[in-house]
Amino acid sequence: MTDVREAVLALRRGKGMVLDDADHDTWSAGSFFTNPFLDAERSAALPADAPRWEQPDGRVKTSAAWLIEQAGYGRGYGNDRVGLSSKHTLALTNRGGATTADLLALAGEIQRGVERRFGVRLVNEPVLVGCALPTH
């Protein structure tokens, strides 16, 4: 059991998903966007190399991380306060001194960019309390 636990922790550390005071990639809101489920027509409109996992109900699941990266938001994208993790595209990180508004602005920028590029609206995974993603 200890070996399995250590293997899982090592995998998660490699993605910046285990808190480490010295690693700003771990100062994150975790995976911020969920993987979208698309209808067959929307899935067919994606580039041929887009990840696709057919679902029993006829929908197709694709990768939010792939969409984000292909829309031009690579690992490490952001500014001096907030950005995408350099290890895991779905993690929005506080690089020091970021506010909720900073994080939401970056999330909104990414959400709009993916929608412009692919016509897919990403949905945030964290429940937002007392705030919302910008719509402009």
DSSP file with accessible surface (Angstrom, degrees, kcal/mol):
  #  RESIDUE AA STRUCTURE BP1 BP2  ACC     N-H-->O    O-->H-N    N-H-->O    O-->H-N    TCO  KAPPA ALPHA  PHI   PSI    X-CA   Y-CA   Z-CA
    1    1 A M     >        0   0  193      0, 0.0     4,-2.3     0, 0.0     5,-0.2   0.000 360.0 360.0 360.0 -38.2    0.0    0.0    0.0
    2    2 A T  H  >  +     0   0  101      1,-0.2     4,-2.6     2,-0.2     5,-0.2   0.894 360.0  53.2 -63.2 -39.5    2.9    2.4    0.8
    3    3 A D  H  > S+     0   0  137      2,-0.2     4,-2.1     1,-0.2    -1,-0.2   0.902 109.5  48.1 -62.7 -41.4    4.4    1.8   -2.7
    4    4 A V  H  > S+     0   0   91      2,-0.2     4,-2.5     1,-0.2     5,-0.2   0.937 111.6  50.0 -65.2 -45.5    1.0    2.7   -4.4
    5    5 A R  H  X S+     0   0  151     -4,-2.3     4,-2.7     1,-0.2     5,-0.2   0.936 112.2  47.3 -58.8 -46.4    0.6    5.8   -2.3
    6    6 A E  H  X S+     0   0   86     -4,-2.6     4,-2.4     1,-0.2    -1,-0.2   0.884 110.9  52.0 -64.9 -37.0    4.2    7.0   -3.1
    7    7 A A  H  X S+     0   0   62     -4,-2.1     4,-2.2    -5,-0.2    -1,-0.2   0.924 111.5  46.4 -65.5 -42.7    3.6    6.3   -6.8
    8    8 A V  H  X S+     0   0   74     -4,-2.5     4,-2.7     2,-0.2     5,-0.2   0.934 113.2  49.1 -65.7 -44.9    0.4    8.4   -6.8
    9    9 A L  H  X S+     0   0   37     -4,-2.7     4,-2.9    -5,-0.2    -2,-0.2   0.912 110.2  51.3 -62.3 -39.4    2.1   11.2   -4.9
   10   10 A A  H  X S+     0   0   57     -4,-2.4     4,-2.0     2,-0.2    -1,-0.2   0.929 111.0  48.2 -64.1 -41.9    5.1   11.2   -7.3
   11   11 A L  H  X S+     0   0  112     -4,-2.2     4,-0.7     1,-0.2    -2,-0.2   0.942 114.4  45.6 -62.4 -46.4    2.7   11.4  -10.3
   12   12 A R  H ><>S+     0   0  121     -4,-2.7     5,-2.9     1,-0.2     3,-0.8   0.877 109.5  54.9 -68.1 -36.9    0.8   14.2   -8.7
   13   13 A R  H ><5S+     0   0  124     -4,-2.9     3,-2.0     1,-0.2    -1,-0.2   0.903 102.2  58.2 -59.9 -41.3    4.0   16.1   -7.7
   14   14 A G  H 3<5S+     0   0   51     -4,-2.0    -1,-0.2     1,-0.3    -2,-0.2   0.738 108.6  45.7 -61.7 -21.5    5.1   15.9  -11.3
   15   15 A K  T <<5S-     0   0   98     -3,-0.8    -1,-0.3    -4,-0.7    -2,-0.2   0.292 119.1-110.4-101.3   5.6    1.9   17.8  -12.3
   16   16 A G  T < 5S+     0   0    1     -3,-2.0    -3,-0.2    -4,-0.1    12,-0.1   0.771  81.2 127.7  72.9  25.8    2.3   20.4   -9.5
   17   17 A M      < +     0   0   31     -5,-2.9     2,-0.4    -6,-0.1    -4,-0.2   0.135  48.7  76.9-106.7  19.6   -0.7   18.9   -7.6
   18   18 A V  S    S-     0   0   36     -6,-0.3     8,-0.1    -5,-0.2    -2,-0.0  -0.996  93.2-107.0-126.3 123.9    0.9   18.4   -4.2
   19   19 A L        +     0   0  130     -2,-0.4     2,-0.3     7,-0.0    -2,-0.1  -0.226  44.8 168.6 -56.4 128.9    1.4   21.5   -2.1
   20   20 A D    >   -     0   0   79      3,-0.4     3,-2.0    -4,-0.1     6,-0.3  -0.923  30.3-149.0-144.2 114.4    5.0   22.7   -1.9
   21   21 A D  T 3  S+     0   0  131     -2,-0.3    -1,-0.1     1,-0.3     6,-0.0   0.783 100.1  51.6 -56.3 -27.8    5.8   26.1   -0.5
   22   22 A A  T 3  S+     0   0   89      1,-0.1     2,-0.6    -3,-0.1    -1,-0.3   0.560  99.8  70.3 -87.1  -7.9    8.8   26.4   -2.8
   23   23 A D    X   -     0   0   35     -3,-2.0     3,-2.2     1,-0.1    -3,-0.4  -0.889  59.7-166.8-118.1 103.8    6.9   25.5   -6.0
   24   24 A H  G >  S+     0   0   78     -2,-0.6     3,-1.4     1,-0.3    70,-0.3   0.725  84.9  73.1 -62.5 -20.7    4.5   28.2   -7.2
   25   25 A D  G 3  S+     0   0   16      1,-0.3    -1,-0.3    68,-0.1    60,-0.1   0.748  93.8  55.2 -63.3 -20.4    3.0   25.7   -9.6
   26   26 A T  G <  S+     0   0   12     -3,-2.2     2,-1.9    -6,-0.3    -1,-0.3   0.562  83.0  87.5 -89.8  -6.1    1.4   24.1   -6.6
   27   27 A W  S <  S+     0   0   82     -3,-1.4    67,-3.4    -4,-0.3     2,-0.3  -0.538  75.0 127.7 -87.0  70.4   -0.3   27.4   -5.5
   28   28 A S  E    S-A   93   0A  39     -2,-1.9    65,-0.2    65,-0.3     3,-0.1  -0.786  76.7-124.1-129.5 168.5   -3.2   26.6   -7.7
   29   29 A A  E     -     0   0A  48     63,-2.0    64,-0.1     1,-0.4    -2,-0.1   0.184  63.5-124.0 -89.1  12.7   -7.0   26.3   -7.8
   30   30 A G  E    S-     0   0A  21     62,-0.3    62,-0.9    -4,-0.1     2,-0.5  -0.317  70.8  -5.5  74.5-161.8   -6.4   22.8   -9.1
   31   31 A S  E    S-A   91   0A  41     60,-0.2    60,-0.2     1,-0.2    94,-0.1  -0.535  70.9-171.8 -66.6 116.0   -7.8   21.7  -12.4
   32   32 A F        +     0   0    1     58,-2.9    93,-3.9    -2,-0.5     2,-0.4   0.838  59.6  45.9 -87.4 -34.8   -9.9   24.7  -13.3
   33   33 A F  B    S-D  124   0B   2     57,-0.3    91,-0.2    91,-0.3     2,-0.2  -0.892  75.0-131.9-114.5 143.0  -11.8   23.5  -16.4
   34   34 A T        -     0   0   51     89,-2.6    89,-0.4    -2,-0.4    -2,-0.0  -0.502  34.9 -96.6 -84.3 156.7  -13.7   20.3  -16.9
   35   35 A N        -     0   0   50     -2,-0.2    28,-0.2    87,-0.1     2,-0.1  -0.604  49.7-120.9 -70.6 127.1  -13.3   18.2  -20.0
   36   36 A P        -     0   0   15      0, 0.0    26,-2.3     0, 0.0     2,-0.5  -0.391  12.0-143.5 -76.4 149.9  -16.2   19.1  -22.3
   37   37 A F  E     -E   61   0C  83     24,-0.2     2,-0.3    -2,-0.1    24,-0.2  -0.957  26.5-170.4-107.5 124.3  -18.8   16.7  -23.7
   38   38 A L  E     -E   60   0C  14     22,-3.4    22,-3.0    -2,-0.5     2,-0.1  -0.821  24.3-112.7-116.2 154.8  -19.8   17.5  -27.2
   39   39 A D     >  -     0   0   93     -2,-0.3     4,-2.5    20,-0.2     5,-0.2  -0.342  44.0 -99.8 -76.0 167.3  -22.5   16.4  -29.6
   40   40 A A  H  > S+     0   0   64      1,-0.2     4,-2.4     2,-0.2     5,-0.1   0.884 122.1  52.1 -59.4 -38.9  -21.3   14.4  -32.6
   41   41 A E  H  > S+     0   0  163      2,-0.2     4,-1.1     1,-0.2    -1,-0.2   0.933 111.5  45.2 -65.3 -45.0  -21.5   17.4  -34.9
   42   42 A R  H  > S+     0   0  104      1,-0.2     4,-0.6     2,-0.2     3,-0.4   0.907 113.0  51.7 -66.1 -39.6  -19.4   19.7  -32.7
   43   43 A S  H >< S+     0   0    6     -4,-2.5     3,-1.4     1,-0.2    -1,-0.2   0.925 106.3  53.8 -62.3 -42.2  -16.9   16.9  -32.2
   44   44 A A  H 3< S+     0   0   76     -4,-2.4    -1,-0.2     1,-0.3    -2,-0.2   0.776 101.4  61.0 -65.1 -24.0  -16.6   16.4  -35.9
   45   45 A A  H 3< S+     0   0   80     -4,-1.1    -1,-0.3    -3,-0.4    -2,-0.2   0.651  86.5  93.8 -79.2 -13.5  -15.8   20.1  -36.3
   46   46 A L  S << S-     0   0    9     -3,-1.4    72,-0.0    -4,-0.6    73,-0.0  -0.370  95.4 -81.9 -72.7 158.1  -12.7   19.8  -34.2
   47   47 A P    >   -     0   0   39      0, 0.0     3,-2.0     0, 0.0    -1,-0.1  -0.208  43.7-109.6 -56.3 153.0   -9.3   19.2  -35.8
   48   48 A A  T 3  S+     0   0  101      1,-0.3    -2,-0.1    -3,-0.1    -3,-0.0   0.796 116.7  53.8 -57.7 -31.6   -8.6   15.5  -36.7
   49   49 A D  T 3  S+     0   0  112      2,-0.1    -1,-0.3     0, 0.0     3,-0.1   0.420  79.0 119.9 -89.0   5.0   -6.0   15.2  -34.0
   50   50 A A  S <  S-     0   0    6     -3,-2.0     2,-0.1    -7,-0.1    -4,-0.0  -0.452  75.1-104.8 -66.7 137.9   -8.2   16.4  -31.2
   51   51 A P        -     0   0   36      0, 0.0    12,-0.4     0, 0.0     2,-0.4  -0.385  44.0-176.0 -62.8 140.6   -8.6   13.8  -28.5
   52   52 A R        -     0   0   80     10,-0.2     2,-0.5    -3,-0.1    10,-0.2  -0.990  17.7-176.0-143.1 131.8  -12.1   12.1  -28.6
   53   53 A W  E     -F   61   0C 130      8,-2.4     8,-2.9    -2,-0.4     2,-0.1  -0.953  25.4-137.2-128.6 109.5  -13.6    9.6  -26.3
   54   54 A E  E     -F   60   0C 168     -2,-0.5     6,-0.2     6,-0.2     5,-0.1  -0.420  18.5-146.9 -67.8 139.9  -17.1    8.4  -27.4
   55   55 A Q    >   -     0   0   57      4,-2.9     3,-2.1    -2,-0.1    -1,-0.1  -0.732  22.6-114.7-108.0 154.7  -19.6    8.1  -24.7
   56   56 A P  T 3  S+     0   0  138      0, 0.0    -1,-0.1     0, 0.0    -2,-0.0   0.802 115.2  58.1 -58.0 -27.9  -22.5    5.6  -24.4
   57   57 A D  T 3  S-     0   0   98      2,-0.1     3,-0.1     1,-0.1    -3,-0.0   0.383 122.8-102.4 -86.0   5.2  -25.1    8.4  -24.7
   58   58 A G  S <  S+     0   0   51     -3,-2.1   -18,-0.1     1,-0.4     2,-0.1   0.258  84.9 120.2  96.2 -15.0  -23.6    9.4  -28.1
   59   59 A R        -     0   0  106    -20,-0.1    -4,-2.9    -5,-0.1     2,-0.4  -0.344  57.1-132.7 -76.1 168.8  -21.7   12.4  -26.9
   60   60 A V  E     -EF  38  54C   9    -22,-3.0   -22,-3.4    -6,-0.2     2,-0.3  -0.990   9.4-146.6-127.7 126.7  -18.0   12.8  -27.3
   61   61 A K  E     -EF  37  53C  66     -8,-2.9    -8,-2.4    -2,-0.4     2,-0.3  -0.715  21.1-177.8 -89.2 138.9  -15.7   13.8  -24.5
   62   62 A T        -     0   0    0    -26,-2.3     2,-0.6    -2,-0.3   -10,-0.2  -0.822  32.5 -89.2-129.5 175.4  -12.6   15.8  -25.5
   63   63 A S     >  -     0   0   21    -12,-0.4     4,-2.2    -2,-0.3     5,-0.2  -0.747  19.3-163.0 -94.0 119.2   -9.6   17.2  -23.6
   64   64 A A  H  > S+     0   0    0     -2,-0.6     4,-2.7     1,-0.2     5,-0.2   0.902  95.6  54.9 -61.9 -39.8   -9.9   20.7  -22.1
   65   65 A A  H  > S+     0   0   20      1,-0.2     4,-2.6     2,-0.2     5,-0.2   0.921 107.8  48.6 -61.4 -43.1   -6.1   20.8  -21.7
   66   66 A W  H  > S+     0   0   34      2,-0.2     4,-2.8     1,-0.2     5,-0.2   0.938 112.1  48.8 -62.7 -45.3   -5.7   20.1  -25.5
   67   67 A L  H  X S+     0   0    0     -4,-2.2     4,-1.5     2,-0.2    -2,-0.2   0.922 112.1  49.2 -60.7 -43.6   -8.2   22.8  -26.4
   68   68 A I  H  <>S+     0   0    1     -4,-2.7     5,-2.1     2,-0.2     3,-0.3   0.945 114.1  44.7 -62.0 -48.4   -6.4   25.3  -24.2
   69   69 A E  H ><5S+     0   0   65     -4,-2.6     3,-1.6     1,-0.2    -2,-0.2   0.920 113.3  49.6 -64.4 -42.5   -3.0   24.5  -25.6
   70   70 A Q  H 3<5S+     0   0   84     -4,-2.8    -1,-0.2     1,-0.3    -2,-0.2   0.729 103.8  60.8 -71.4 -20.1   -4.2   24.5  -29.2
   71   71 A A  T 3<5S-     0   0   23     -4,-1.5    -1,-0.3    -3,-0.3    -2,-0.2   0.437 129.2 -94.6 -83.9  -0.4   -5.9   27.9  -28.7
   72   72 A G  T < 5S+     0   0   54     -3,-1.6     2,-0.8    -4,-0.2    -3,-0.2   0.548  91.1 119.0 103.8   9.4   -2.5   29.4  -27.8
   73   73 A Y      < +     0   0   20     -5,-2.1    -2,-0.1    -6,-0.2    -1,-0.1  -0.750  42.6 178.8-110.0  83.8   -2.4   29.1  -24.0
   74   74 A G    >   -     0   0   34     -2,-0.8     3,-2.3     1,-0.2    10,-0.2  -0.212  42.6 -64.5 -79.6 172.4    0.6   26.9  -23.3
   75   75 A R  T 3  S+     0   0  150      1,-0.3    11,-0.3    11,-0.1    -1,-0.2  -0.299 125.3  23.3 -54.8 134.4    2.0   25.8  -20.0
   76   76 A G  T 3  S+     0   0   28      9,-1.0    -1,-0.3     8,-0.3    10,-0.2   0.317  85.4 149.4  89.4  -8.0    3.3   28.8  -18.1
   77   77 A Y    <   +     0   0   84     -3,-2.3     7,-3.2     8,-0.2     2,-0.3  -0.284  35.3  64.2 -59.0 140.0    1.1   31.3  -19.9
   78   78 A G  B    S-B   83   0A  35      5,-0.3     5,-0.3    -3,-0.1     2,-0.2  -0.995  77.6 -75.6 149.9-149.6    0.1   34.3  -17.8
   79   79 A N        -     0   0   66      3,-2.8    16,-0.1    -2,-0.3    -3,-0.0  -0.594  57.9 -71.8-133.2-165.0    1.7   37.3  -16.1
   80   80 A D  S    S+     0   0  123     -2,-0.2     3,-0.1     1,-0.2    18,-0.1   0.656 128.1  37.3 -73.7 -12.3    3.7   38.0  -12.9
   81   81 A R  S    S+     0   0   89      1,-0.3    14,-2.8    16,-0.1    15,-0.7   0.793 124.6  12.0-104.7 -38.6    0.7   37.4  -10.6
   82   82 A V  E     + C   0  94A   2     12,-0.2    -3,-2.8    13,-0.2    -1,-0.3  -0.991  67.4 138.6-145.6 146.1   -1.3   34.5  -12.1
   83   83 A G  E     -BC  78  93A   0     10,-1.9    10,-4.0    -2,-0.3     2,-0.3  -0.985  51.6 -69.8-168.8 176.9   -0.8   31.9  -14.9
   84   84 A L  E     - C   0  92A   0     -7,-3.2    -8,-0.3    -2,-0.3     8,-0.2  -0.605  62.6 -97.2 -76.8 144.9   -1.1   28.4  -16.1
   85   85 A S        -     0   0    0      6,-2.5    -9,-1.0     3,-0.7    -8,-0.2  -0.267  20.3-133.9 -57.3 147.1    1.1   25.9  -14.3
   86   86 A S  S    S+     0   0   67    -11,-0.3    -1,-0.1     1,-0.2     3,-0.1   0.559 107.1  40.9 -78.6  -5.5    4.3   25.1  -16.1
   87   87 A K  S    S+     0   0   58      1,-0.3     2,-0.3   -72,-0.2    -1,-0.2   0.639 122.5  28.0-111.3 -22.6    3.5   21.4  -15.4
   88   88 A H    >   -     0   0   30      3,-0.2     3,-2.0     1,-0.1    -3,-0.7  -0.881  61.4-151.8-152.7 106.1   -0.3   21.1  -16.0
   89   89 A T  T 3  S+     0   0    1     -2,-0.3    -1,-0.1     1,-0.3    -4,-0.1   0.758  94.3  58.0 -55.6 -30.2   -2.3   23.3  -18.4
   90   90 A L  T 3  S+     0   0   16     -6,-0.1   -58,-2.9   -58,-0.1     2,-0.6   0.647  86.8  90.9 -78.7 -13.1   -5.5   23.0  -16.5
   91   91 A A  E <   -A   31   0A   1     -3,-2.0    -6,-2.5   -60,-0.2     2,-0.5  -0.736  62.0-156.5 -90.5 121.7   -4.1   24.4  -13.2
   92   92 A L  E     - C   0  84A   1    -62,-0.9   -63,-2.0    -2,-0.6     2,-0.3  -0.857  22.9-159.0 -92.1 127.0   -4.4   28.2  -12.8
   93   93 A T  E     -AC  28  83A   0    -10,-4.0   -10,-1.9    -2,-0.5     2,-0.7  -0.809  22.6-131.0-117.8 151.1   -1.7   29.3  -10.3
   94   94 A N  E     - C   0  82A  56    -67,-3.4   -12,-0.2    -2,-0.3   -67,-0.2  -0.867  17.1-169.7 -93.7 113.0   -1.0   32.2   -8.0
   95   95 A R        -     0   0   67    -14,-2.8   -13,-0.2    -2,-0.7    -1,-0.1   0.404  66.6 -57.3 -85.4   3.0    2.6   33.3   -8.7
   96   96 A G  S    S+     0   0   33    -15,-0.7    -1,-0.2   -69,-0.1    -3,-0.0   0.202 120.0  18.8 122.8 116.4    2.5   35.5   -5.7
   97   97 A G  S    S+     0   0   66      1,-0.2   -16,-0.1    -3,-0.1   -15,-0.1   0.543  78.4 152.2  81.2   7.5    0.1   38.4   -4.8
   98   98 A A        -     0   0   20    -17,-0.4    -1,-0.2   -18,-0.1     2,-0.2  -0.391  31.3-147.3 -71.7 150.0   -2.7   37.4   -7.2
   99   99 A T     >  -     0   0   76      1,-0.1     4,-2.1    -2,-0.1     5,-0.2  -0.641  30.2-104.1-105.9 169.9   -6.2   38.3   -6.3
  100  100 A T  H  > S+     0   0   90      1,-0.2     4,-2.9    -2,-0.2     5,-0.2   0.912 124.4  55.4 -58.2 -41.3   -9.4   36.5   -7.1
  101  101 A A  H  > S+     0   0   68      1,-0.2     4,-2.4     2,-0.2    -1,-0.2   0.890 105.7  51.6 -60.8 -39.6  -10.0   39.0   -9.8
  102  102 A D  H  > S+     0   0   31      2,-0.2     4,-2.0     1,-0.2    -1,-0.2   0.935 112.3  45.7 -61.2 -47.4   -6.6   38.2  -11.4
  103  103 A L  H  X S+     0   0   34     -4,-2.1     4,-2.6     1,-0.2    -2,-0.2   0.936 114.3  47.5 -63.3 -44.6   -7.4   34.5  -11.4
  104  104 A L  H  X S+     0   0   13     -4,-2.9     4,-2.8     1,-0.2    -1,-0.2   0.869 108.8  54.9 -67.5 -34.7  -10.9   35.0  -12.8
  105  105 A A  H  X S+     0   0   50     -4,-2.4     4,-2.4    -5,-0.2    -1,-0.2   0.929 110.8  45.2 -63.4 -44.2   -9.6   37.4  -15.5
  106  106 A L  H  X S+     0   0    8     -4,-2.0     4,-2.5     2,-0.2     5,-0.2   0.940 113.4  49.7 -64.5 -45.2   -7.1   34.7  -16.7
  107  107 A A  H  X S+     0   0    0     -4,-2.6     4,-2.8     1,-0.2    -2,-0.2   0.921 112.1  48.7 -60.1 -42.7   -9.8   32.0  -16.6
  108  108 A G  H  X S+     0   0    0     -4,-2.8     4,-2.8     2,-0.2     5,-0.2   0.900 109.4  52.4 -64.4 -40.4  -12.2   34.2  -18.6
  109  109 A E  H  X S+     0   0   62     -4,-2.4     4,-2.4     2,-0.2    -2,-0.2   0.933 113.1  44.2 -59.9 -45.7   -9.5   35.0  -21.2
  110  110 A I  H  X S+     0   0    0     -4,-2.5     4,-2.6     2,-0.2     5,-0.3   0.933 112.7  51.5 -66.3 -44.6   -8.8   31.3  -21.7
  111  111 A Q  H  X S+     0   0    8     -4,-2.8     4,-2.1    -5,-0.2    11,-0.3   0.935 113.6  44.1 -58.9 -46.2  -12.5   30.4  -21.8
  112  112 A R  H  X S+     0   0   55     -4,-2.8     4,-2.8     1,-0.2    -1,-0.2   0.899 112.4  52.9 -66.3 -40.0  -13.1   33.1  -24.5
  113  113 A G  H  X S+     0   0    5     -4,-2.4     4,-2.2    -5,-0.2    -2,-0.2   0.911 110.4  46.3 -63.6 -41.8  -10.0   32.1  -26.5
  114  114 A V  H  X>S+     0   0    0     -4,-2.6     4,-3.1     2,-0.2     6,-0.7   0.920 113.2  50.2 -67.0 -40.6  -11.0   28.5  -26.6
  115  115 A E  H  X5S+     0   0   75     -4,-2.1     4,-2.1    -5,-0.3    -2,-0.2   0.918 111.5  48.0 -65.9 -40.6  -14.6   29.4  -27.6
  116  116 A R  H  <5S+     0   0  180     -4,-2.8    -1,-0.2     1,-0.2    -2,-0.2   0.919 118.7  40.4 -62.1 -43.4  -13.4   31.7  -30.4
  117  117 A R  H  <5S+     0   0  137     -4,-2.2    -2,-0.2    -5,-0.2    -1,-0.2   0.896 136.3  11.1 -75.0 -41.4  -11.0   29.1  -31.7
  118  118 A F  H  <5S-     0   0   22     -4,-3.1    -3,-0.2     2,-0.2    -2,-0.2   0.494  90.3-119.0-120.9  -7.9  -13.1   26.0  -31.4
  119  119 A G  S  <<S+     0   0   28     -4,-2.1     2,-0.5    -5,-0.5    -4,-0.2   0.715  73.5 127.9  72.0  19.8  -16.7   27.0  -30.6
  120  120 A V        -     0   0    5     -6,-0.7     2,-0.7    -9,-0.1    -1,-0.2  -0.943  52.5-146.5-113.8 124.8  -16.4   25.1  -27.3
  121  121 A R        -     0   0  105     -2,-0.5     2,-0.2    -3,-0.1    -9,-0.1  -0.820  16.9-142.1 -92.6 112.5  -17.3   26.8  -24.1
  122  122 A L        -     0   0    0     -2,-0.7     2,-0.4   -11,-0.3   -87,-0.1  -0.496  10.4-143.3 -72.3 145.7  -15.2   25.5  -21.2
  123  123 A V        -     0   0   85    -89,-0.4   -89,-2.6    -2,-0.2     2,-0.1  -0.921  16.8-119.9-112.5 132.6  -16.9   25.1  -17.9
  124  124 A N  B     -D   33   0B  43     -2,-0.4   -91,-0.3   -91,-0.2   -92,-0.1  -0.448  13.2-153.6 -72.0 141.9  -15.1   25.8  -14.7
  125  125 A E  S    S+     0   0  109    -93,-3.9   -92,-0.1    -2,-0.1    -1,-0.1   0.891  71.6  78.9 -82.6 -44.7  -14.7   23.0  -12.2
  126  126 A P  S    S-     0   0   37      0, 0.0     2,-0.5     0, 0.0    -2,-0.1  -0.393  87.4-117.8 -65.9 142.9  -14.4   24.9   -9.0
  127  127 A V        -     0   0  129     -2,-0.1     2,-0.5     2,-0.0    -2,-0.1  -0.715  29.3-141.2 -76.8 122.9  -17.7   26.2   -7.5
  128  128 A L        -     0   0   48     -2,-0.5     2,-0.5    -4,-0.1     5,-0.0  -0.795  15.7-165.2 -92.0 127.6  -17.4   30.0   -7.5
  129  129 A V  S    S-     0   0  126     -2,-0.5     3,-0.1     1,-0.2    -2,-0.0  -0.959  72.1  -6.3-116.9 119.4  -18.9   31.7   -4.4
  130  130 A G  S    S+     0   0   88     -2,-0.5     2,-0.3     1,-0.2    -1,-0.2   0.665 125.4  64.2  74.6  15.9  -19.5   35.4   -4.5
  131  131 A C        -     0   0   47    -31,-0.0     2,-0.3    -3,-0.0    -1,-0.2  -0.961  60.2-159.0-157.9 169.0  -17.7   35.8   -7.8
  132  132 A A        -     0   0   69     -2,-0.3     3,-0.1    -3,-0.1   -28,-0.0  -0.984  33.0 -91.7-151.0 158.2  -18.0   34.8  -11.5
  133  133 A L        -     0   0   20     -2,-0.3   -28,-0.1     1,-0.1     2,-0.1  -0.503  54.0-103.3 -67.5 140.2  -16.0   34.5  -14.6
  134  134 A P        -     0   0   31      0, 0.0    -1,-0.1     0, 0.0     0, 0.0  -0.400  25.7-154.2 -64.8 145.0  -16.0   37.7  -16.7
  135  135 A T              0   0  121     -2,-0.1    -2,-0.0    -3,-0.1     0, 0.0   0.508 360.0 360.0-100.8  -6.2  -18.3   37.4  -19.7
  136  136 A H              0   0  162      0, 0.0   -24,-0.1     0, 0.0     0, 0.0  -0.400 360.0 360.0 -93.0 360.0  -16.7   40.0  -22.0
